[in-house]
Amino acid sequence: MLSVFSSLRGANVRSDLRKIQCPTFMITTTGNLLGTVDGFKTAQEAIPQSELHVVQTDSFHPAASHPDECAEHVARFIAAH
């Protein structure tokens, strides 16, 4: 997984984010090694009909470390869309 992100490093897809047409839910963590919360927030704000939830942890996989919290937010998002 990290090798995929490494190969994308330096790629600029910001202008493509606004083209996403389906509701999009993003989950990140305060300790995500792949990007900062601010970086994820910037990406989320560029995607129409999107939401971002930040889990207060340094876990790489928040759905595994905080399954109830993640499931609650995902279920709410799905119900709303």
KALINMO-V820860 format. One record per residue. N is the residue number from 1. RES is the residue in three letters. D_CENTER is the distance of its C-alpha to the mean C-alpha in Angstrom with 2 decimals. Layout:
{{N & RES & D_CENTER} {N & RES & D_CENTER}}
This chain:
{{1 & MET & 15.14} {2 & LEU & 15.58} {3 & SER & 18.27} {4 & VAL & 16.08} {5 & PHE & 13.89} {6 & SER & 17.26} {7 & SER & 18.71} {8 & LEU & 16.11} {9 & ARG & 16.64} {10 & GLY & 18.33} {11 & ALA & 17.29} {12 & ASN & 16.55} {13 & VAL & 14.65} {14 & ARG & 14.14} {15 & SER & 17.00} {16 & ASP & 15.66} {17 & LEU & 12.47} {18 & ARG & 14.94} {19 & LYS & 16.53} {20 & ILE & 13.91} {21 & GLN & 16.03} {22 & CYS & 14.45} {23 & PRO & 12.52} {24 & THR & 8.77} {25 & PHE & 6.67} {26 & MET & 2.99} {27 & ILE & 4.00} {28 & THR & 5.03} {29 & THR & 8.76} {30 & THR & 11.51} {31 & GLY & 12.88} {32 & ASN & 10.27} {33 & LEU & 12.68} {34 & LEU & 10.52} {35 & GLY & 9.76} {36 & THR & 10.51} {37 & VAL & 9.05} {38 & ASP & 11.05} {39 & GLY & 9.70} {40 & PHE & 6.07} {41 & LYS & 8.24} {42 & THR & 10.48} {43 & ALA & 8.37} {44 & GLN & 7.33} {45 & GLU & 11.05} {46 & ALA & 12.23} {47 & ILE & 11.08} {48 & PRO & 13.73} {49 & GLN & 13.28} {50 & SER & 9.62} {51 & GLU & 8.40} {52 & LEU & 6.05} {53 & HIS & 7.40} {54 & VAL & 8.29} {55 & VAL & 10.55} {56 & GLN & 13.61} {57 & THR & 14.17} {58 & ASP & 14.30} {59 & SER & 13.61} {60 & PHE & 12.06} {61 & HIS & 11.44} {62 & PRO & 10.79} {63 & ALA & 11.79} {64 & ALA & 14.98} {65 & SER & 15.73} {66 & HIS & 14.90} {67 & PRO & 15.38} {68 & ASP & 17.05} {69 & GLU & 14.59} {70 & CYS & 11.64} {71 & ALA & 14.19} {72 & GLU & 15.47} {73 & HIS & 12.40} {74 & VAL & 11.65} {75 & ALA & 15.41} {76 & ARG & 15.70} {77 & PHE & 13.22} {78 & ILE & 15.14} {79 & ALA & 18.37} {80 & ALA & 17.69} {81 & HIS & 17.06}}
